[in-house]
Amino acid sequence: MRRTRQASSCANREIDSIARDFLRRRGPACVVHLGCGLDARFDRVDDRQVEWYDLDVPEVIALRRELLGDDAPRYHLLAGSAFDQAWFSAVDAAAERAFLFIAEGLFQYFHKQQVKSLLVALRTHFPGAELVVDAFCPWSSTATTCACGSAAWGCAITGE
């Protein structure tokens, strides 16, 4: 259990660092945190210019509102599935900004085809956007190391 917490902490710090770097390079920007849970990344990396959207299922967003507060200027909560493209129109208001999508601790719960479909839709609807995800070795039953990275949409999305 300790290693899992250490790996989560490592991934969290690394993704914060990647987000800060993106905001420096591409700001003023828009960040969409897919499957945000109760993470408070906006509070940690806010550059006072970013337009931020935390997206999760309605039950999680209701809990966030209860525990952490509601929308604020430049900070928005979206209730829905990351895989339902209905939320795309909610962030289109920031279309003139550079987009960063964060998917931390999300994709491992879904089938490869679902993830691929979402990535293709994001690439198509938000050209030039960047994506940061966390990943763990598939042969490891516990997360002993973390690997995080970002990718521009120029990379190929392949697979069966």
Backbone bond lengths (Angstrom), bond angles and torsions (degrees), N, CA, C in turn:
res aa  C-N    CA-C-N  psi(-1)  N-CA   C-N-CA  omega(-1)  CA-C   N-CA-C  phi
1 M - - - 1.462 - - 1.533 111.40 -
2 R 1.312 117.94 -38.60 1.450 120.74 -179.77 1.534 111.78 -60.16
3 R 1.320 116.29 -41.86 1.467 119.06 -179.75 1.518 111.06 -64.21
4 T 1.306 116.91 -36.82 1.460 119.75 178.43 1.523 110.37 -63.13
5 R 1.325 117.69 -43.48 1.462 120.86 177.32 1.524 111.21 -63.34
6 Q 1.316 116.64 -40.82 1.466 120.21 178.49 1.523 110.72 -63.82
7 A 1.324 116.61 -42.98 1.462 120.18 179.03 1.525 110.51 -64.32
8 S 1.329 117.20 -40.58 1.464 120.45 178.69 1.517 110.88 -63.71
9 S 1.323 116.28 -41.63 1.457 120.65 178.49 1.525 110.61 -64.19
10 C 1.318 116.68 -41.79 1.470 121.82 177.91 1.524 110.11 -60.85
11 A 1.313 116.89 -49.41 1.461 121.02 -179.59 1.519 110.73 -61.73
12 N 1.327 116.83 -42.28 1.452 121.58 -179.40 1.530 110.78 -60.11
13 R 1.322 117.11 -48.65 1.470 120.87 179.25 1.522 111.40 -63.61
14 E 1.324 116.62 -41.10 1.464 120.14 -178.50 1.530 110.83 -66.26
15 I 1.315 117.31 -42.57 1.472 119.85 179.44 1.523 110.36 -67.33
16 D 1.331 118.08 -38.41 1.468 120.20 173.44 1.525 110.35 -56.95
17 S 1.325 116.71 -45.09 1.458 121.71 -179.36 1.535 111.05 -62.86
18 I 1.320 116.89 -43.16 1.468 121.13 178.64 1.529 110.02 -63.57
19 A 1.334 116.83 -41.81 1.472 120.42 179.40 1.531 110.88 -64.31
20 R 1.324 117.02 -44.53 1.473 119.78 177.86 1.531 111.32 -60.38
21 D 1.325 115.95 -42.88 1.457 120.27 178.85 1.532 110.96 -61.97
22 F 1.323 116.85 -43.19 1.465 121.28 177.91 1.525 109.97 -59.48
23 L 1.332 117.05 -45.91 1.466 120.60 -179.02 1.529 111.09 -63.24
24 R 1.321 117.92 -35.81 1.472 120.73 176.16 1.525 111.35 -67.75
25 R 1.328 116.01 -42.79 1.469 120.72 -176.57 1.516 113.14 -75.25
26 R 1.317 117.44 -38.90 1.467 120.96 -166.64 1.528 114.11 -119.46
27 G 1.334 117.95 1.35 1.460 120.89 -174.70 1.514 112.75 -67.36
28 P 1.314 118.29 161.51 1.465 124.44 -7.16 1.534 110.62 -67.18
29 A 1.303 115.09 136.86 1.457 120.60 -170.32 1.523 111.62 -127.12
30 C 1.324 113.73 177.23 1.462 122.29 175.08 1.523 107.52 -124.55
31 V 1.328 116.04 130.84 1.460 121.71 177.44 1.517 108.46 -117.40
32 V 1.333 115.83 132.69 1.463 121.95 174.40 1.523 106.77 -118.62
33 H 1.325 115.46 116.76 1.465 121.91 -179.91 1.534 107.77 -97.07
34 L 1.330 115.70 102.72 1.466 122.49 -177.80 1.523 109.75 -78.68
35 G 1.324 117.33 128.39 1.459 120.37 -179.07 1.517 111.01 63.89
36 C 1.316 116.86 50.65 1.468 122.65 -171.10 1.523 114.31 -67.03
37 G 1.328 117.86 -24.84 1.462 119.14 -176.59 1.520 109.86 58.65
38 L 1.325 116.36 -136.91 1.468 120.85 179.01 1.530 111.66 -104.02
39 D 1.319 116.53 17.39 1.454 120.93 -179.64 1.527 110.45 -63.91
40 A 1.326 116.05 141.70 1.470 121.88 -178.90 1.530 110.75 -112.31
41 R 1.312 116.91 40.08 1.469 121.19 -176.33 1.530 112.12 -58.72
42 F 1.313 117.94 -37.81 1.465 119.90 179.36 1.524 110.51 -53.01
43 D 1.328 117.19 -44.59 1.469 120.90 -179.30 1.528 112.02 -65.04
44 R 1.320 116.92 -28.58 1.465 120.78 -177.71 1.524 113.42 -84.56
45 V 1.319 118.29 -29.60 1.475 119.59 -172.84 1.527 114.01 -118.62
46 D 1.312 119.04 1.17 1.467 122.27 -177.58 1.526 111.30 -53.68
47 D 1.327 116.05 124.38 1.466 121.66 178.40 1.527 111.72 -101.18
48 R 1.313 117.33 12.20 1.472 124.95 179.80 1.523 113.49 70.20
49 Q 1.347 116.17 11.02 1.466 120.79 176.30 1.521 112.23 -130.32
50 V 1.314 117.06 -25.01 1.460 122.26 -172.84 1.528 111.28 -64.05
51 E 1.311 115.03 142.20 1.473 122.64 170.00 1.531 104.03 -99.99
52 W 1.323 118.08 117.72 1.469 122.38 -169.30 1.528 110.78 -118.19
53 Y 1.331 115.23 134.93 1.458 122.12 176.35 1.527 109.03 -124.65
54 D 1.320 116.76 121.37 1.465 122.25 171.75 1.519 107.43 -100.00
55 L 1.335 116.08 121.63 1.466 122.74 -175.45 1.520 110.03 -117.87
56 D 1.315 116.50 130.10 1.468 121.49 173.47 1.524 107.96 -160.44
57 V 1.318 115.34 174.65 1.467 120.47 -178.87 1.530 109.38 -62.33
58 P 1.329 117.88 155.25 1.469 121.08 -174.70 1.535 114.56 -53.44
59 E 1.328 118.08 -38.39 1.467 119.95 -178.81 1.530 111.49 -64.00
60 V 1.316 116.71 -39.02 1.467 120.51 179.63 1.521 110.50 -71.13
61 I 1.316 117.42 -41.75 1.467 120.25 178.79 1.527 110.38 -63.89
62 A 1.332 118.27 -38.69 1.470 120.67 176.40 1.534 110.32 -61.42
63 L 1.321 116.98 -42.44 1.462 120.72 178.46 1.531 110.57 -65.81
64 R 1.320 117.55 -41.44 1.476 120.95 176.47 1.520 110.57 -57.67
65 R 1.332 116.03 -46.53 1.467 119.82 -179.49 1.528 110.51 -59.60
66 E 1.332 116.02 -41.81 1.466 121.37 -179.10 1.533 111.55 -67.09
67 L 1.329 117.35 -44.29 1.463 121.27 -173.36 1.529 114.25 -90.42
68 L 1.334 116.76 -35.82 1.460 120.22 -170.31 1.524 114.66 -115.71
69 G 1.317 117.33 -7.99 1.452 119.65 179.09 1.514 112.87 105.73
70 D 1.316 114.57 178.09 1.457 122.25 -172.27 1.523 111.32 -103.41
71 D 1.326 115.52 -171.45 1.462 122.25 177.35 1.532 109.47 -57.10
72 A 1.316 115.12 157.07 1.457 122.87 177.32 1.527 106.83 -145.88
73 P 1.324 117.48 171.76 1.464 117.86 175.44 1.538 109.92 -56.15
74 R 1.307 116.97 128.79 1.464 125.63 -179.95 1.527 113.63 71.74
75 Y 1.317 119.52 0.11 1.462 122.07 178.80 1.520 109.14 -127.05
76 H 1.341 116.07 123.31 1.459 120.91 -173.70 1.524 110.94 -132.34
77 L 1.314 115.80 141.70 1.458 122.38 175.47 1.520 108.74 -105.36
78 L 1.332 115.92 131.34 1.461 121.68 178.79 1.524 108.89 -120.72
79 A 1.321 116.22 124.60 1.463 121.56 178.94 1.521 109.21 -98.03
80 G 1.326 116.25 118.05 1.454 120.73 178.83 1.517 110.37 163.70
81 S 1.295 115.02 176.28 1.460 120.93 178.55 1.525 110.00 -84.54
82 A 1.311 116.41 140.04 1.463 120.49 174.96 1.524 110.44 -60.33
83 F 1.325 116.74 -26.18 1.464 121.52 -175.81 1.525 113.19 -86.68
84 D 1.316 117.68 -6.41 1.461 122.85 176.78 1.525 107.62 -97.30
85 Q 1.303 117.83 112.42 1.456 121.83 -173.34 1.525 114.47 -69.44
86 A 1.309 118.06 3.12 1.465 120.64 178.74 1.530 111.40 -59.01
87 W 1.319 118.22 -31.46 1.464 120.69 -178.36 1.529 112.19 -71.41
88 F 1.319 118.50 -17.06 1.468 121.05 179.31 1.528 110.89 -53.82
89 S 1.325 116.65 -42.46 1.472 119.75 -177.35 1.528 111.74 -66.95
90 A 1.324 118.13 -28.14 1.467 120.70 179.08 1.525 111.90 -67.60
91 V 1.324 117.43 -32.51 1.465 120.09 -179.64 1.523 112.30 -93.83
92 D 1.321 117.95 -6.11 1.464 121.17 179.38 1.529 112.56 -61.58
93 A 1.326 117.46 -20.62 1.464 120.33 177.82 1.526 110.88 -61.09
94 A 1.327 116.59 -24.39 1.465 121.28 -179.96 1.531 111.48 -100.03
95 A 1.320 117.11 21.43 1.471 122.12 -172.54 1.526 114.01 -58.21
96 E 1.336 118.04 -25.11 1.469 119.39 -179.57 1.526 112.28 -77.40
97 R 1.316 117.24 -8.31 1.469 121.81 -179.06 1.523 111.10 -94.07
98 A 1.316 115.68 162.06 1.463 120.89 171.70 1.531 107.66 -75.63
99 F 1.327 116.85 142.01 1.464 121.73 -177.45 1.518 111.92 -108.06
100 L 1.335 114.41 138.22 1.453 122.43 168.85 1.517 107.11 -123.25
101 F 1.325 116.72 129.53 1.458 122.62 175.10 1.518 108.16 -109.05
102 I 1.323 116.01 131.63 1.458 122.06 177.77 1.522 107.59 -114.07
103 A 1.318 115.86 126.86 1.476 121.86 176.82 1.533 107.11 -128.99
104 E 1.305 115.41 83.06 1.462 121.21 -178.27 1.522 109.09 -99.40
105 G 1.319 116.14 124.22 1.459 120.09 177.62 1.513 113.31 64.59
106 L 1.312 117.92 30.34 1.464 121.36 -175.34 1.521 112.91 -113.17
107 F 1.300 117.68 -54.60 1.459 120.92 -167.75 1.521 114.55 -65.76
108 Q 1.314 118.87 -26.40 1.468 119.55 -177.50 1.523 112.94 -66.06
109 Y 1.327 118.26 -12.28 1.464 121.66 -179.76 1.526 113.11 -91.37
110 F 1.333 116.84 -1.61 1.458 120.00 -174.15 1.524 111.55 -125.28
111 H 1.320 115.13 160.61 1.461 121.09 178.49 1.529 109.75 -69.94
112 K 1.315 114.71 150.23 1.460 121.64 -177.62 1.527 111.84 -54.58
113 Q 1.321 118.04 -41.18 1.459 120.51 -177.72 1.531 111.46 -66.29
114 Q 1.339 117.68 -36.34 1.464 120.43 176.57 1.529 110.36 -62.38
115 V 1.313 115.47 -45.94 1.459 120.53 -178.99 1.526 109.93 -63.93
116 K 1.314 116.32 -45.98 1.462 120.17 179.80 1.527 111.15 -60.04
117 S 1.321 117.59 -43.22 1.473 120.69 178.99 1.520 111.41 -60.76
118 L 1.330 116.45 -41.96 1.462 119.79 178.20 1.531 110.54 -64.10
119 L 1.323 117.14 -45.04 1.465 119.98 -178.97 1.523 112.06 -62.53
120 V 1.314 116.56 -40.68 1.468 119.95 177.61 1.531 110.01 -64.50
121 A 1.330 117.18 -42.44 1.471 120.62 178.90 1.526 111.07 -63.15
122 L 1.336 117.25 -41.83 1.464 120.27 178.46 1.530 110.36 -63.84
123 R 1.323 116.35 -44.85 1.465 120.64 -179.81 1.529 110.72 -60.74
124 T 1.326 116.83 -40.08 1.458 121.43 -178.10 1.527 111.67 -71.57
125 H 1.327 116.80 -44.62 1.466 121.00 -174.46 1.532 112.59 -80.99
126 F 1.327 117.07 -27.50 1.466 121.55 -176.11 1.536 110.20 -126.38
127 P 1.330 117.62 66.90 1.465 119.62 -177.79 1.527 110.49 -60.65
128 G 1.316 115.86 140.41 1.458 121.14 179.70 1.516 113.67 85.58
129 A 1.332 117.11 -4.55 1.462 120.72 179.23 1.520 110.32 -69.75
130 E 1.315 115.35 163.42 1.458 121.80 175.07 1.520 108.74 -120.09
131 L 1.321 114.78 155.61 1.463 122.22 -176.79 1.517 108.63 -130.90
132 V 1.317 116.60 136.09 1.459 120.45 172.34 1.529 107.70 -123.20
133 V 1.318 115.01 132.46 1.464 121.80 179.77 1.527 108.56 -134.45
134 D 1.313 115.81 160.66 1.455 119.77 170.22 1.521 107.34 -108.89
135 A 1.310 115.64 150.96 1.461 120.17 -177.69 1.518 109.60 -147.55
136 F 1.302 115.48 148.45 1.449 121.81 177.65 1.516 108.80 -126.99
137 C 1.296 116.73 153.84 1.458 121.42 -179.85 1.523 110.24 -60.21
138 P 1.333 118.12 130.98 1.465 120.12 -176.96 1.525 113.33 -66.80
139 W 1.324 118.57 -22.23 1.455 120.32 -178.13 1.524 112.61 -88.26
140 S 1.326 117.07 -2.04 1.458 120.83 179.94 1.519 109.79 -98.51
141 S 1.333 116.85 127.73 1.465 119.50 179.79 1.519 111.27 -80.23
142 T 1.328 117.41 -19.13 1.459 121.21 175.50 1.512 108.64 -127.31
143 A 1.272 115.21 153.41 1.461 120.07 -179.23 1.526 108.45 -83.82
144 T 1.310 117.10 102.14 1.457 120.30 -179.45 1.523 111.67 -97.94
145 T 1.296 117.01 -21.55 1.459 120.97 175.15 1.515 107.64 -138.69
146 C 1.296 115.42 160.40 1.462 117.02 177.76 1.512 109.54 -117.22
147 A 1.276 114.52 149.75 1.464 120.48 175.70 1.514 106.96 -135.29
148 C 1.286 116.33 122.41 1.452 121.10 179.76 1.512 107.60 -128.41
149 G 1.290 115.73 154.75 1.444 118.18 176.70 1.499 111.22 -169.59
150 S 1.287 114.56 165.86 1.452 119.02 176.05 1.515 107.83 -121.92
151 A 1.287 115.30 155.28 1.457 119.98 -179.43 1.521 109.55 -141.44
152 A 1.294 115.63 135.08 1.467 119.30 172.15 1.523 106.95 -78.63
153 W 1.308 116.94 160.43 1.464 120.79 -175.95 1.513 112.75 -67.37
154 G 1.304 118.74 -4.66 1.447 120.71 179.36 1.515 112.53 -67.28
155 C 1.318 117.32 -14.99 1.460 119.29 -178.55 1.530 109.77 -76.18
156 A 1.306 115.10 151.41 1.466 120.64 179.97 1.519 110.24 -79.23
157 I 1.300 116.62 136.85 1.471 121.53 173.44 1.515 105.03 -104.63
158 T 1.316 115.36 107.68 1.454 120.74 -175.68 1.503 110.59 -121.56
159 G 1.300 117.28 177.24 1.458 122.70 179.26 1.505 109.56 130.88
160 E 1.327 113.86 164.31 1.465 116.76 -178.94 1.514 111.02 -82.21
